[in-house]
């Protein structure tokens, strides 16, 4: 029976694509900017089947509905390092608020606990009051919000200030999380189920999403312990009396409850199982950069302990605006914290949002070192954003180092365009690829940004003139650089040409099945290859 199950994994392809989302916000068309064929993925041999699918892709340019269907059906691997509440559609969050009987502050449109006092309205009234519904959607997302125009700030000769029209989009984005925070904290499992369903409908297999584990207990412990610049001594204080272990237990209990809610919401294990039940979900412990040093360190330490003790948690990441006053002041201190904790918890992965800064919006000196320090001091294995690459001191050497160490960059095109005004030729996407730095397409917070992963692939293809083999390898990279346990399906990282022994693409075998059973990463990658084969058969026909 075990061999039969393994051969089933080797030969079964995932479900077909499902209809697109209704709330997709498409970026404006921009001129095609060719990508230099310098990265290893761009010079691999191309199969006849890939050539025929690429011809099909060229033939549907200019036909939006057909192009959308093509990219929705494209197997797209995994979505990495998005924020869980930010990934959920605004209407889903509003539905949760209504079912929980929450209220909405009429002035700020922030969800608050019942009973609904003066100055608030029941969230349920949004079911019948369309204007109220639309106001909440705009407050909780980027719906109808104009994209920034950084060129105007450069011409003005001064940095943008909070409250400037160009800056307010970023403020609005991060402010949305505070407005629906009361909703999000109650339903981690239901939100994860909704996101997983969306990923499955877009032919994705894997999700890494950010949550804040044991947030209340972590804040209390940090306050009690206080700050100590000797990080080893500070960690000793956190561990004293078993209080950190208690937080680990609390975080794992939260994950248990989320798992149970996920399964119940999706009817997993029943004949009515939702498509998201087949998506592998892992948690990243997020650490808000704007906290006090002791809060940041405590949350980092908890996240890294979880990543070593519970397989559902895979990494830590820093969140909140990178150019916040505290985040800027403490950036190097926070990298020093990660450097120390990496030595204590070497098996915990680190992924960092870094380099999400632009000229005119941020001080020139702050653009010179953030990615560098994230990689070389903070031990980042992936970098989220990284749009200021070419403003970093010695950026060419940094890019070469990232390529040599296989440090991937997560690129959320829609978020970069809407929050930072960075897109098309101004985006370092081509530069990263030209230097051989691995690139993974991402959504960041698709619910707030009103986007999805299908749109990100379509944008990449149309904007940069990518071929089908290049898009295929971008999708492969999303699993290659995921924090899944076990060996990769590929013999050489980032070179998708030769599978690891004993597997041969297109030739299932029992030895390969045994290899996949011991390596969850390779197993999902094999499943993706089966999906590519089915996709290519469909489009070749």
C-alpha positions in Angstrom: 0.0 0.0 0.0 2.8 2.4 0.8 4.3 1.9 -2.7 0.9 2.4 -4.3 0.5 5.7 -2.4 4.0 6.9 -3.6 3.2 6.0 -7.2 -0.1 7.9 -6.9 1.9 11.0 -5.8 4.2 10.5 -8.7 1.5 10.4 -11.3 -1.4 12.6 -10.0 -1.8 16.2 -11.1 -3.7 18.9 -9.2 -7.2 20.2 -10.0 -7.9 22.5 -13.0 -7.9 26.2 -12.7 -11.0 27.9 -11.3 -12.6 31.3 -12.2 -10.7 34.5 -11.4 -11.4 36.8 -8.5 -13.8 39.6 -8.9 -11.7 42.1 -6.9 -8.6 42.0 -9.0 -7.0 45.4 -9.6 -4.9 45.4 -12.8 -1.9 47.6 -13.1 -1.8 50.0 -16.0 -0.1 48.8 -19.2 3.6 49.9 -19.5 6.1 49.5 -22.2 7.9 46.2 -22.6 11.4 46.2 -21.1 13.4 43.1 -22.3 15.2 41.0 -19.6 18.8 40.3 -20.3 19.3 36.6 -20.7 22.1 36.5 -18.1 20.7 34.5 -15.2 21.2 30.7 -15.1 17.4 30.1 -15.5 17.4 32.0 -18.8 20.1 29.9 -20.5 18.8 26.4 -19.7 17.7 24.1 -22.6 14.1 24.7 -23.7 11.9 21.7 -24.5 9.7 21.5 -27.6 6.6 21.5 -25.4 7.8 24.7 -23.7 8.4 26.3 -27.1 4.8 25.5 -28.2 3.3 26.9 -25.0 5.5 30.0 -25.5 4.1 30.4 -29.0 0.6 30.1 -27.5 1.5 32.9 -25.0 2.7 35.2 -27.7 -0.5 34.5 -29.7 -2.8 35.7 -26.9 -1.1 39.0 -26.2 -3.6 41.8 -26.3 -6.5 39.5 -25.3 -7.0 40.3 -21.6 -9.5 37.6 -20.7 -7.6 34.8 -22.5 -4.3 36.0 -21.0 -5.9 36.1 -17.5 -7.1 32.5 -18.0 -3.7 31.4 -19.2 -1.9 32.8 -16.1 -4.6 31.5 -13.7 -4.1 28.0 -15.0 -0.3 28.3 -14.9 1.1 26.2 -12.0 2.6 28.9 -9.7 4.1 26.9 -6.9 3.9 28.8 -3.6 3.2 32.2 -2.1 5.8 33.3 0.4 5.9 35.7 3.3 2.6 37.4 2.9 0.8 38.9 6.0 -2.2 36.6 6.8 -4.8 39.3 7.6 -3.6 41.3 4.7 -4.0 38.4 2.3 -7.7 37.9 3.0 -10.2 39.7 0.8 -11.7 42.8 2.5 -15.2 41.4 2.0 -14.3 38.2 3.8 -13.0 40.2 6.8 -16.1 42.3 6.7 -18.2 39.1 6.8 -16.3 37.9 9.9 -16.9 41.3 11.5 -20.6 40.9 10.8 -20.8 37.3 12.1 -19.0 38.3 15.3 -21.3 41.2 15.9 -18.6 43.8 15.8 -19.1 47.5 15.4 -17.4 50.1 13.1 -16.3 53.5 14.3 -18.0 56.0 12.0 -15.2 58.5 12.0 -12.2 56.2 11.5 -14.0 53.1 10.1 -12.1 50.9 12.6 -13.7 47.7 13.8 -14.3 47.7 17.6 -15.9 45.4 20.1 -19.6 45.5 20.8 -21.9 46.8 22.2 -22.1 49.6 19.6 -21.7 52.9 21.5 -22.4 56.4 20.2 -20.3 57.1 17.2 -20.2 53.5 16.0 -22.5 51.4 13.7 -23.0 47.6 13.6 -20.8 46.1 10.9 -23.9 44.1 9.9 -25.4 47.3 8.5 -22.9 47.1 5.6 -25.1 44.3 4.2 -27.9 46.7 3.4 -26.1 50.0 3.2 -24.0 50.0 0.1 -22.3 53.4 0.8 -21.3 52.1 4.3 -20.0 48.9 2.8 -17.9 50.7 0.1 -16.5 53.1 2.7 -15.3 50.2 4.8 -13.7 48.5 1.8 -11.8 51.6 0.8 -10.6 52.1 4.4 -9.5 48.5 4.8 -7.8 48.2 1.4 -6.2 50.2 -1.4 -9.5 50.2 -3.4 -9.7 53.4 -5.4 -6.5 54.7 -3.9 -4.2 56.4 -6.4 -0.6 55.1 -6.9 2.2 57.5 -5.9 4.3 59.4 -8.4 7.8 59.5 -7.0 9.1 61.5 -10.0 7.1 64.5 -8.8 8.9 64.3 -5.4 12.3 64.1 -7.0 11.5 67.3 -9.0 10.4 69.1 -5.8 13.8 68.8 -4.4 12.7 67.7 -0.9 11.9 64.4 0.8 8.3 63.5 0.9 6.6 64.1 4.3 3.9 62.2 6.0 0.6 63.6 4.8 1.9 64.5 1.3 -0.2 63.0 -1.4 2.6 60.7 -2.6 3.2 59.5 0.9 -0.4 58.9 2.0 -0.8 55.7 0.0 1.8 54.0 2.1 0.3 55.4 5.3 -3.2 54.2 4.1 -1.9 50.7 3.4 -0.4 50.2 6.8 -3.3 52.0 8.5 -5.7 49.5 7.0 -4.2 46.7 9.2 -5.0 48.7 12.3 -8.6 49.3 11.2 -9.5 45.6 10.7 -7.1 44.4 13.5 -10.0 43.5 15.9 -11.4 41.2 13.2 -8.2 39.5 12.3 -7.1 38.6 15.8 -10.1 36.3 16.2 -10.0 34.0 13.2 -6.5 32.9 12.2 -7.7 29.5 11.0 -10.7 30.8 9.0 -8.5 33.4 7.4 -5.8 30.8 6.5 -8.5 28.6 5.0 -9.8 31.5 2.8 -6.3 32.3 1.6 -5.5 28.6 0.9 -8.7 28.3 -1.1 -7.7 31.3 -3.2 -4.2 29.8 -3.8 -5.6 26.5 -4.8 -7.9 28.1 -7.3 -4.9 29.8 -8.8 -2.9 26.5 -9.0 -0.6 27.0 -6.0 0.4 24.3 -3.6 2.1 26.1 -0.7 1.7 29.1 1.6 4.0 30.7 4.0 2.2 33.4 5.9 3.0 35.7 8.8 1.3 35.8 12.2 2.3 37.3 15.5 2.5 34.4 18.0 1.6 34.9 21.7 1.6 38.6 21.2 0.1 39.6 24.5 2.4 37.3 26.6 5.4 38.4 24.6 4.7 42.1 25.3 4.2 41.4 29.0 7.5 39.4 29.3 9.5 42.1 27.5 8.1 44.8 29.7 8.9 42.9 32.9 12.5 42.0 31.8 13.4 45.4 30.3 16.3 46.2 28.1 19.9 44.9 28.4 22.4 45.6 25.7 24.2 42.4 26.6 22.1 40.1 24.4 23.2 36.9 25.9 22.3 38.2 29.4 19.0 39.5 28.0 18.1 36.1 26.6 19.0 34.5 29.9 16.5 36.8 31.6 13.8 35.8 29.1 14.4 32.1 29.7 14.5 32.4 33.5 11.6 30.8 35.4 10.4 29.0 32.2 8.5 32.1 31.0 9.8 31.8 27.4 8.9 28.1 27.4 5.4 29.1 28.5 5.1 31.5 25.5 6.2 28.7 23.2 3.5 26.5 24.6 1.0 29.3 24.2 2.0 29.9 20.6 1.7 26.2 19.8 -1.8 26.2 21.4 -2.7 29.1 19.2 -1.5 27.2 16.1 -3.5 24.1 17.3 -6.6 26.2 17.5 -5.9 27.7 14.0 -5.4 24.3 12.5 -8.7 23.1 14.0 -10.6 26.2 12.7 -8.9 25.8 9.3 -10.1 22.2 9.0 -13.6 23.0 10.2 -13.9 26.0 7.8 -12.7 24.0 4.9 -14.6 20.8 5.8 -11.2 19.1 5.3 -11.3 15.3 5.4 -14.9 15.1 4.1 -16.5 14.8 0.7 -17.2 18.5 0.8 -13.5 19.5 1.4 -12.6 22.9 0.1 -9.7 23.2 -2.4 -7.5 24.9 0.2 -7.4 21.6 2.2 -4.8 20.5 -0.3 -2.5 23.5 0.2 0.5 23.1 2.6 0.4 26.0 5.1 3.4 27.1 7.3 3.7 30.1 9.6 6.3 32.8 9.8 6.6 34.6 13.1 6.5 38.3 12.3 8.2 40.9 14.5 7.0 44.5 14.3 10.1 46.7 13.9 8.5 49.7 15.7 8.5 48.1 19.1 10.9 48.7 21.9 14.2 46.9 21.7 13.2 44.5 24.4 9.9 43.8 22.6 11.6 43.2 19.3 14.2 40.9 20.8 11.7 38.9 22.8 9.5 38.3 19.7 12.6 37.4 17.6 13.7 34.9 20.3 10.2 33.4 20.5 9.9 33.1 16.7 13.2 31.4 16.4 12.5 28.9 19.2 9.2 28.0 17.5 11.0 27.5 14.2 13.3 24.9 15.9 10.6 23.2 18.0 7.4 23.2 15.9 7.5 22.3 12.2 4.5 24.5 11.5 6.7 27.6 12.2 9.5 28.0 9.7 11.0 31.5 10.1 11.0 35.0 11.5 10.5 38.3 9.6 10.3 42.0 10.4 7.2 43.9 9.5 5.8 47.5 9.7 7.2 50.4 7.6 11.0 50.2 7.2 11.2 54.0 7.3 9.4 54.4 10.6 11.2 56.5 13.1 12.0 53.6 15.5 12.7 51.2 12.6 15.3 53.5 11.2 16.8 54.3 14.5 17.1 50.7 15.6 17.8 49.0 12.2 21.4 48.1 12.9 20.5 47.1 16.5 17.8 44.7 15.1 20.3 43.2 12.7 22.7 42.7 15.6 19.9 40.9 17.5 19.3 38.6 14.5 23.1 37.9 14.2 23.2 36.8 17.9 20.0 34.8 17.8 21.1 33.0 14.6 24.1 31.6 16.5 21.7 30.3 19.2 19.0 29.0 16.9 20.9 28.0 13.7 18.1 25.9 12.3 15.6 28.8 12.3 15.2 30.5 9.0 15.3 34.3 8.6 13.5 36.2 5.9 13.6 40.0 6.0 11.6 42.8 4.4 14.5 45.1 3.5 15.3 47.8 1.0 11.7 49.0 0.7 12.9 52.5 0.4 12.9 55.0 -2.5 14.6 58.4 -3.2 12.4 61.3 -2.5 10.5 59.4 0.1 13.4 58.4 2.3 16.8 59.9 3.3 19.6 59.1 0.9 21.8 57.7 3.7 19.1 55.1 4.6 19.1 53.7 1.1 22.8 52.7 1.3 22.9 49.7 3.6 19.6 48.1 4.5 19.8 45.1 2.2 23.5 44.7 2.8 23.0 44.5 6.5 20.0 42.2 6.2 22.1 39.7 4.3 25.5 40.0 5.9 24.5 40.8 9.5 20.9 39.6 9.8 21.5 36.3 8.0 18.5 36.8 5.7 17.9 33.8 3.4 15.2 35.7 1.5 14.7 39.5 1.1 11.3 40.9 0.7 11.1 43.9 -1.6 14.6 45.1 -2.1 13.7 47.9 -4.4 16.5 50.2 -3.4 19.3 47.8 -4.5 21.1 50.1 -6.9 21.3 52.8 -4.2 23.2 50.6 -1.8 26.9 51.2 -1.4 28.7 48.5 -3.4 25.5 47.1 -4.7 27.1 45.1 -7.5 29.2 43.1 -5.0 26.1 42.7 -2.8 24.1 41.3 -5.8 26.9 38.9 -6.6 27.0 37.7 -3.0 23.2 37.2 -3.0 23.5 35.1 -6.2 26.4 33.0 -4.8 24.5 32.4 -1.5 21.2 31.7 -3.3 19.4 34.5 -1.4 16.1 35.0 -3.1 14.2 38.3 -3.5 10.5 38.3 -3.1 9.0 40.7 -5.7 5.4 42.0 -5.2 5.0 44.1 -8.3 1.6 45.6 -7.4 2.6 46.6 -3.9 5.8 48.1 -5.1 4.0 50.2 -7.7 1.1 51.3 -5.4 3.1 52.0 -2.3 6.5 53.1 -3.5 5.8 54.2 -7.1 8.5 51.7 -8.4 7.5 49.8 -11.5 8.6 48.8 -15.0 12.1 50.1 -15.9 12.6 51.7 -12.5 12.1 48.3 -10.7 15.4 46.3 -10.0 13.7 43.1 -11.2 15.8 43.0 -14.4 19.0 43.9 -12.4 18.5 41.1 -9.9 18.0 38.6 -12.7 21.0 39.9 -14.7 23.2 39.2 -11.7 21.7 35.7 -11.2 19.9 36.6 -7.9 17.0 34.2 -7.5 13.6 36.0 -7.8 10.3 34.9 -6.5 7.0 36.6 -7.4 4.9 37.4 -4.4 1.7 39.3 -3.4 2.7 40.6 0.0 -0.8 41.6 1.2 -3.1 40.8 -1.8 -6.4 41.5 0.2 -5.3 45.0 1.1 -3.6 45.6 -2.3 -6.6 44.2 -4.2 -4.4 41.9 -6.3 -3.6 38.2 -6.6 -0.6 36.0 -7.7 -2.1 35.5 -11.1 -1.9 39.2 -11.7 1.7 39.4 -10.6 2.7 36.8 -13.2 0.7 38.5 -15.9 2.3 41.8 -15.0 5.8 40.3 -15.1 5.1 38.7 -18.5 3.6 41.7 -20.2 5.9 44.3 -18.6 9.2 42.6 -19.1 8.4 40.4 -22.1 9.1 37.1 -20.2 8.9 33.8 -22.1 7.0 30.8 -20.9 10.2 29.0 -19.8 11.2 32.1 -17.8 7.8 32.2 -16.1 7.9 28.5 -15.4 11.3 28.9 -13.7 10.0 31.8 -11.6 7.2 29.5 -10.4 9.7 26.7 -9.7 11.8 29.2 -7.6 8.8 29.8 -5.3 9.2 26.2 -4.0 13.0 26.0 -4.4 13.4 28.9 -2.0 10.5 28.0 0.3 11.4 27.0 3.9 10.2 23.5 3.4 12.1 20.7 5.1 14.1 18.1 3.2 16.2 18.1 0.0 15.2 19.8 -3.2 14.0 17.9 -6.3 16.8 19.7 -8.2 20.4 18.6 -8.2 21.7 22.2 -8.4 19.9 25.0 -6.6 18.2 27.4 -9.0 19.1 25.4 -12.1 16.0 23.5 -13.1 17.6 21.2 -15.5 18.4 17.9 -13.7 16.4 16.2 -10.9 18.1 14.8 -7.9 18.8 11.0 -8.0 16.9 8.8 -7.9 14.2 10.8 -9.7 13.9 11.4 -13.4 11.3 13.8 -14.6 8.5 12.1 -16.5 9.6 8.6 -15.3 8.0 7.7 -11.9 9.6 5.0 -9.9 9.4 3.4 -6.5 12.9 4.7 -5.5 11.9 8.2 -6.5 8.7 7.8 -4.4 10.7 6.8 -1.4 12.9 9.9 -1.9 9.9 12.1 -2.1 8.4 10.6 1.0 11.4 11.6 3.0 11.6 15.1 1.5 8.5 17.3 1.7 10.1 20.0 -0.4 10.9 17.6 -3.3 7.4 16.1 -3.0 5.7 19.4 -3.6 8.2 20.2 -6.4 7.4 16.9 -8.1 3.7 17.7 -7.8 4.4 21.0 -9.5 6.2 19.3 -12.3 3.2 17.0 -12.9 1.0 20.2 -13.0 3.4 21.7 -15.6 3.2 18.6 -17.7 -0.6 18.7 -17.7 -0.6 22.5 -18.4 1.7 22.0 -21.4 -0.4 19.1 -22.8 -3.5 21.3 -22.6 -1.9 24.3 -24.3 -0.1 22.2 -26.9 -3.4 20.7 -27.8 
